[in-house]
Amino acid sequence: MSSKTTNMSLNSLFEGGSMMRLISTISGCRKSLSNLTSLKMRIASELCSKTSWIFFMATFSPV
């Protein structure tokens, strides 16, 4: 690909606003992944907390 063709391709991206849409899409995907990760962490924390509570209740309950 020649440099003239490359420059024309880049110019068409910038002029059409496609670059801004691409950046916006990438940003949205990163936010979604971040939200998904923190949701997984909250669920894991909650499950660990409940599991620990059940374990301690079973360990210290009179038989």
Backbone as ProteinMPNN parsed JSONL, in Angstrom:
{"seq_chain_A": "MSSKTTNMSLNSLFEGGSMMRLISTISGCRKSLSNLTSLKMRIASELCSKTSWIFFMATFSPV", "coords_chain_A": {"N_chain_A": [[0.852, -1.167, 0.0], [0.605, 2.15, -0.872], [2.005, 5.255, 0.411], [0.411, 7.401, -0.19], [-2.112, 6.279, -0.549], [-2.508, 5.312, 2.019], [-2.548, 7.716, 3.493], [-4.861, 8.837, 2.379], [-6.756, 7.026, 3.272], [-6.591, 7.347, 6.058], [-7.324, 10.039, 6.242], [-9.984, 9.881, 5.362], [-11.087, 8.465, 7.459], [-10.82, 10.281, 9.613], [-12.257, 12.504, 8.666], [-14.862, 11.578, 8.281], [-15.778, 11.103, 10.805], [-15.572, 8.608, 11.746], [-13.412, 7.745, 13.233], [-13.828, 8.9, 15.727], [-16.139, 7.554, 16.481], [-15.118, 4.983, 16.601], [-13.251, 5.242, 18.692], [-15.023, 5.881, 20.742], [-16.525, 3.524, 20.841], [-14.559, 1.654, 21.605], [-13.911, 2.702, 24.1], [-16.359, 2.35, 25.407], [-16.49, -0.448, 25.443], [-14.342, -1.029, 27.121], [-15.262, 0.076, 29.514], [-17.467, -1.574, 29.967], [-16.209, -4.052, 30.338], [-14.775, -3.463, 32.637], [-16.873, -2.977, 34.441], [-18.035, -5.519, 34.446], [-15.96, -7.022, 35.543], [-15.801, -5.899, 38.145], [-18.319, -6.607, 39.044], [-18.11, -9.401, 39.076], [-16.179, -9.633, 41.075], [-17.578, -8.643, 43.3], [-19.617, -10.553, 43.53], [-18.088, -12.861, 44.028], [-16.937, -12.125, 46.461], [-19.202, -11.921, 48.067], [-20.151, -14.574, 47.984], [-17.989, -15.881, 49.184], [-18.087, -14.769, 51.71], [-20.59, -15.707, 52.647], [-20.11, -18.465, 52.551], [-18.024, -18.697, 54.391], [-19.376, -17.956, 56.721], [-21.236, -20.072, 56.98], [-19.409, -22.163, 57.33], [-18.169, -21.437, 59.794], [-20.393, -21.516, 61.488], [-21.031, -24.235, 61.377], [-18.704, -25.297, 62.424], [-18.51, -24.318, 65.057], [-20.883, -25.023, 66.25], [-22.786, -26.696, 68.756], [-22.66, -30.213, 69.142]], "CA_chain_A": [[0.0, 0.0, 0.0], [1.442, 3.345, -0.96], [1.76, 6.231, 1.473], [-0.701, 8.252, -0.62], [-3.333, 5.531, -0.246], [-2.625, 5.285, 3.476], [-2.981, 9.047, 3.917], [-6.25, 9.017, 1.98], [-7.567, 6.197, 4.162], [-6.625, 8.007, 7.361], [-8.123, 11.256, 6.104], [-11.404, 9.538, 5.295], [-11.498, 8.097, 8.817], [-10.94, 11.479, 10.435], [-13.282, 13.397, 8.135], [-16.194, 10.996, 8.425], [-16.12, 10.917, 12.206], [-15.472, 7.19, 12.085], [-12.395, 7.579, 14.265], [-14.456, 9.223, 17.009], [-17.038, 6.442, 16.807], [-14.267, 3.861, 16.978], [-12.73, 5.527, 20.03], [-16.167, 5.786, 21.648], [-16.854, 2.106, 20.976], [-13.499, 1.028, 22.402], [-14.086, 3.199, 25.46], [-17.538, 1.676, 25.95], [-16.133, -1.844, 25.707], [-13.472, -1.056, 28.303], [-16.116, 0.322, 30.682], [-18.265, -2.778, 30.18], [-15.33, -5.065, 30.923], [-14.48, -3.036, 33.997], [-18.076, -3.226, 35.234], [-18.186, -6.961, 34.574], [-14.939, -7.475, 36.485], [-16.158, -5.535, 39.508], [-19.477, -7.417, 39.405], [-17.597, -10.728, 39.434], [-15.496, -9.518, 42.365], [-18.601, -8.505, 44.341], [-20.274, -11.855, 43.685], [-17.129, -13.754, 44.682], [-16.815, -11.683, 47.844], [-20.448, -12.285, 48.756], [-20.165, -16.03, 48.136], [-16.964, -16.233, 50.166], [-18.61, -14.345, 53.004], [-21.64, -16.655, 53.04], [-19.477, -19.761, 52.777], [-17.292, -18.601, 55.658], [-20.364, -17.938, 57.796], [-21.728, -21.448, 57.12], [-18.316, -22.957, 57.886], [-18.012, -21.126, 61.215], [-21.575, -22.015, 62.202], [-20.907, -25.69, 61.475], [-17.548, -25.618, 63.252], [-18.694, -23.965, 66.46], [-22.19, -25.416, 66.782], [-22.699, -27.874, 69.634], [-23.106, -31.456, 68.494]], "C_chain_A": [[0.894, 1.226, 0.0], [1.082, 4.315, 0.158], [0.604, 7.155, 1.108], [-2.036, 7.576, -0.295], [-3.575, 5.498, 1.255], [-3.118, 6.62, 3.996], [-4.439, 9.295, 3.563], [-7.169, 8.223, 2.9], [-7.695, 6.841, 5.53], [-7.471, 9.266, 7.319], [-9.611, 10.933, 6.068], [-11.921, 9.105, 6.662], [-11.75, 9.332, 9.667], [-12.092, 12.363, 9.973], [-14.684, 12.864, 8.377], [-16.63, 10.831, 9.87], [-16.026, 9.468, 12.645], [-14.472, 6.956, 13.205], [-12.997, 7.863, 15.642], [-15.408, 8.115, 17.435], [-16.236, 5.232, 17.257], [-13.734, 4.045, 18.391], [-13.842, 5.389, 21.063], [-16.545, 4.329, 21.896], [-15.833, 1.39, 21.841], [-13.633, 1.435, 23.861], [-15.269, 2.509, 26.133], [-17.252, 0.23, 26.291], [-15.269, -1.957, 26.957], [-14.29, -0.841, 29.569], [-16.94, -0.915, 31.004], [-17.43, -3.873, 30.821], [-14.996, -4.731, 32.365], [-15.671, -3.303, 34.909], [-18.284, -4.714, 35.462], [-17.194, -7.515, 35.582], [-15.332, -7.123, 37.908], [-17.407, -6.292, 39.958], [-19.036, -8.814, 39.827], [-16.915, -10.698, 40.797], [-16.511, -9.408, 43.504], [-19.302, -9.827, 44.597], [-19.355, -12.822, 44.416], [-16.981, -13.4, 46.154], [-18.037, -12.102, 48.652], [-20.511, -13.788, 48.995], [-19.164, -16.484, 49.187], [-17.452, -15.897, 51.569], [-19.664, -15.327, 53.509], [-21.05, -18.02, 53.355], [-18.722, -19.767, 54.095], [-18.254, -18.649, 56.83], [-20.898, -19.349, 58.048], [-20.657, -22.329, 57.751], [-18.165, -22.703, 59.383], [-19.201, -21.614, 62.036], [-21.475, -23.523, 62.398], [-19.775, -26.077, 62.415], [-17.836, -25.403, 64.73], [-20.059, -24.351, 67.021], [-22.038, -26.651, 67.665], [-23.296, -29.098, 68.943], [-23.895, -32.286, 69.461]], "O_chain_A": [[1.834, 1.318, 0.789], [0.017, 4.222, 0.768], [-0.106, 7.64, 1.989], [-2.97, 8.225, 0.176], [-4.709, 5.638, 1.712], [-4.007, 6.665, 4.847], [-5.176, 9.893, 4.346], [-8.244, 8.698, 3.266], [-8.785, 6.878, 6.102], [-8.243, 9.537, 8.24], [-10.412, 11.639, 6.68], [-13.081, 9.357, 6.989], [-12.766, 9.425, 10.356], [-12.823, 12.911, 10.798], [-15.6, 13.639, 8.652], [-17.772, 10.447, 10.12], [-16.359, 9.135, 13.782], [-14.663, 6.067, 14.035], [-12.713, 7.155, 16.608], [-15.479, 7.774, 18.615], [-16.632, 4.533, 18.19], [-13.761, 3.114, 19.196], [-13.623, 4.838, 22.142], [-16.848, 3.944, 23.026], [-16.199, 0.604, 22.716], [-13.485, 0.604, 24.757], [-15.185, 2.128, 27.3], [-17.717, -0.271, 27.315], [-15.445, -2.875, 27.758], [-14.048, -1.493, 30.584], [-17.1, -1.272, 32.171], [-17.889, -4.548, 31.742], [-14.941, -5.618, 33.218], [-15.502, -3.798, 36.023], [-18.668, -5.125, 36.557], [-17.541, -8.38, 36.387], [-15.21, -7.962, 38.8], [-17.541, -6.59, 41.145], [-19.529, -9.35, 40.82], [-17.056, -11.633, 41.584], [-16.323, -10.014, 44.559], [-19.555, -10.186, 45.747], [-19.793, -13.527, 45.325], [-16.909, -14.289, 47.002], [-17.916, -12.578, 49.78], [-20.882, -14.23, 50.083], [-19.458, -17.371, 49.989], [-17.245, -16.669, 52.505], [-19.631, -15.733, 54.671], [-21.451, -18.661, 54.326], [-18.779, -20.748, 54.837], [-17.98, -19.312, 57.83], [-21.003, -19.776, 59.198], [-20.962, -23.153, 58.613], [-18.046, -23.65, 60.161], [-19.027, -22.076, 63.164], [-21.798, -24.032, 63.472], [-19.874, -27.077, 63.126], [-17.446, -26.22, 65.564], [-20.357, -24.028, 68.171], [-21.251, -27.546, 67.357], [-24.309, -29.008, 68.25], [-24.359, -33.37, 69.108]]}, "name": "protein", "num_of_chains": 1, "seq": "MSSKTTNMSLNSLFEGGSMMRLISTISGCRKSLSNLTSLKMRIASELCSKTSWIFFMATFSPV"}
